Amino acid sequence: MKITSIRTALFCSPLKTPFKTALRTVENLEDIVVLIECDNGFIGYGEGAPTAVITGETLGTMEAAISYLAPMLTGLSILNDFEEILHRLHTRLLHNTTAKAALEIALYDLRSKAENKPLYKLLGGTQTTFDTDITISLNDIDQMIIDSLKAISLGYSILKIKLGNDPLQDIDRIIAIHNAVPKDTILRLDANQGWSKEDSVLVMKTIEAKGIISQCIEQPIKADDIAGLRFIKERIQTPILADEAVFNLAQAIFVLESGSADYLNIKLAKCGGISEAIKIANKAKEFGVSCMMGCMLEGPIGITASLHVVSALCDVITMIDLDAVALLSKPPTDCSVVFNESKIILSNESGLGIKYANK
Ligand SMILES: [Mg+2]
C-alpha cells in the first residue's frame, strides 16, 4: 500500500456568524484538505485550518509546505514504512504544524483503512459519542447574552466565553452571562492572550469574589510568558488552561515541570498532528494534569480526527472544545459521522469515517 500522490484542495464554508476573539475576526472558514492516494486506490483525507495569528500559517504556506514534503513521502508504504513516513514529515521541515497535522490526519486515515478499523480503535479507544462546548464570540454584552441563550436553547451546557479586549468590560461580560444563563451551565473563559498578568488577577479575583465559578481561564496572557502564568496561578482559585503557550511536547513539558498551568489545550494544528498530540496527552497524564482537545476553524475532517484521538485518551483529555463544525452555516449531511450541535458521534467505518466534500 504505497503512496502514489499527495494533493491539496480547498474546503470553504461561510460561518453562521463571525467568529471573534481578542486576536481575530473570521467570517468564512477556508481550510486546506489533503488527499493522499495509494496504489491500491485507497484515499486518505486530512485537513488543517491556517491560523496566521497563532501558528504563522496561511493557505499559501500550507500548500507550499505540503508540496515540499510530498515527494519525500511518495513511494513509501503505509503499512511497512509508517514510522519512517512520520519521521520524515516531522524532521525535514521545521514548524508548519498545521500543514503537518493535515498530512498526518490523512496518513492515519489510510493506516486505519488499511487495517479495516475506525481510527479510534487503531489508537486504542472505545468511546464514540462526545459532547462539545460552544464558543461565544467576543462582542458587546447584549450580543454575547443573546448568543449564550441561543446556545443553551440548542442544547449546549458548556459555554466557552471569548474575552480579552478590555479587562473591566470583560468582568461585566462574565457577570452578565453568568446571571443570564441557567445555573448549571458550565462556563469556560478564554482571553486569547489579551490581558496583562495584573489584569488577569484583577478580573479573576473580582468574579471569584462574586461567587462565579468558571471551569478554567484559558491563556490570559501572551503565549511566551510562562512565568506570568505561574504568577497568576499563585493568586487565583480558577484553574489556568495553557493554550497558545503550548504547541509541542517540549513546551508541554516546560509548563508541566514548572507547574505553570492546571490544564493544557491540545490542538492538532499546533502540535503537528496525531502522533505529537498523543505524546503530549501521555506526558500530561504522568503529571496528573488533564487536557482539553481544541481546534482551529476546522471542518468535519479535522474535527473528526481530533475526536478519534480523544476517544483513545479520554482518561486524560477530559474537556472537548470541538465546535467548529457547529459554527458552519451548512453543517455536513452526507457523512456517517453525526454532527448534531453539541453531540458528535463517530462512525464505525474504517479510517476517519469522513471524506472531503466541498458542498
Ligand atoms: Mg484558546
Residues whose N, C-alpha, C, O or C-beta is under 5 A from the ligand:
A	BS01	MG	D190 E218 D243
